[in-house]
Amino acid sequence: MTAVLKDPIPAPGRPEPRPGVLAIEAYVPGKSHAPGVEKVFKLSSNETPLGPSEKALAAFAEAGRKLEDYPDGSATVLRQAIATAYGLDPARIICGAGSDEILNLVAHTYVGPGDEVIFSEHGFLVYKIATLASGGTPVVAKERDLTADVDAILALVTPQTRLVFLANPNNPTGTYLPFDEVRRLHAGLPANVLLVLDAAYAEYVRRNDYETGLELALTADNVLMSRTFSKIHGLAALRIGWAVGPAHVIDAMNRVRGPFNMNTPALLAGAAAIADAAHVEKAVAHNARWLPWLTEQIEGLGLKVTPSVANFLLIHFPDTPGRTAKEADAFLMKRGLVLRQVASYGLPHALRMTVGTEEANHLVVAALTDFMSGNGPAGQETGGKDK
């Protein structure tokens, strides 16, 4: 269904933003702090508990020796490193300040007033923001079992449709579409509709029927695949994202992209990170160990966990007073365990938890055990002392 959004009535006698801007609900990042707690475990933003590659840290430090020069506006070293890692033509790669900038760039390039953009009902919030910021109309497709529904998406395509955003795996649900379904979605779209495959969590997926969308991005005229260095590479602070797609799409986006949209430390650290396969393998192994353990332990408490293929879990709470997601969040916060409320995603009865360190994972399970049993004072700050 197409969202109907109205701007507030403008005040006379002052500059006013164009229609659609004031309808945007600003993105609110996951919390970082737990007031009054000595030791905090931030599990709200899907950051890797392993941190960045040592090689990336060394490249970042070296870049700090020459900050007086403008960065390479073409991101040559980073595009070449990505191309080497995936066997790509660097001319078909575009880099940005996180995949957020890539998503906004594609919207600004292809969407204007009267145009529609489709995404699933629990999809990444940036899709709606980028659409409205470009003057377009968000169109939300219902999901099935918290998973994108190809038929629901295709049913909403109209002559005004310009983009379809698909997060695969999806944030915040952790669900995914098998690649046969992605291909079916692409086959059902008109040739003039651009399918944007957001594969921010692709490295974590260990399912035989999953593909990132790289092949489609290389062979179709209307598919773009975006990726990020903020998750498994541990470089969220540097804001590094990239996308690969048809030459004509990359060319158009580069015409909109700012000339120095990435800084030199990010370019060099990113190039070093993507070349460090051993560090990525460690992160994959850590997630493969703890994701199923957390799922089993939390489900054992009587809570539902949406099956996830990413590095986070969506935990569902009852609406029973004393056991709600909001109350669980407050309980965990007082123990220094910061999870993510996801009411803004239309999931008011759930919390999203990033897979953390061994210590953090055990502390969350222990705290949820106390919360669900009613044992242990909510103010007990077990996160304040090392185990």
Beta strands, then each sheet from edge to edge (+ up, - down):
strand 1: 41-42
strand 2: 93-96
strand 3: 116-120
strand 4: 137-141
strand 5: 161-167
strand 6: 194-198
strand 7: 223-228
strand 8: 241-244
strand 9: 304-306
strand 10: 312-316
strand 11: 337-338
strand 12: 340-342
strand 13: 347-354
sheet 1: 1+ 11+
sheet 2: 2+ 8- 7+ 6+ 5+ 3+ 4+
sheet 3: 9+ 10- 13+ 12-
end
